[in-house]
Amino acid sequence: NSVPKPWDVRLSVVRDIRAIQATLLMIDGLRSTAMRPRHWKQVLRYASSTHSSEHLGWGSRDMSELHELTLGQLVDLGLHNHSADVGQIVERANKDIAIESLLNN
């Protein structure tokens, strides 16, 4: 097999850096206390369209453990490819918590 050309390596590094940047932007929303297991299930549906969440070890785990995801695991899930959709889920989670708060008061 051939050795990768410097340009190929550069493109690969740039792609990885962009994926990490996009994931870092999503982390703040995903850290929201408004994110419930039902919201995480929705997020994982987008991840499973890119990769198998079962393959990544999250298909069979308790949704409450998702706060333990590492940056590398988030990147591996491919959520950066669905940042707009994930953003909508986070926004919906924040609206849900606001409604729950109003109903409880």
Secondary structure, DSSP 8 states (H G I E B T S, - for coil): -----HHHHHHHHHHHHHHHHHHHHHHHHHT-TT--HHHHHHHHHHHHHHS-TTTTT-SSS-GGGGGG--HHHHHHHTGGGGHHHHHHHHHHHHHHHHHHHHHH-
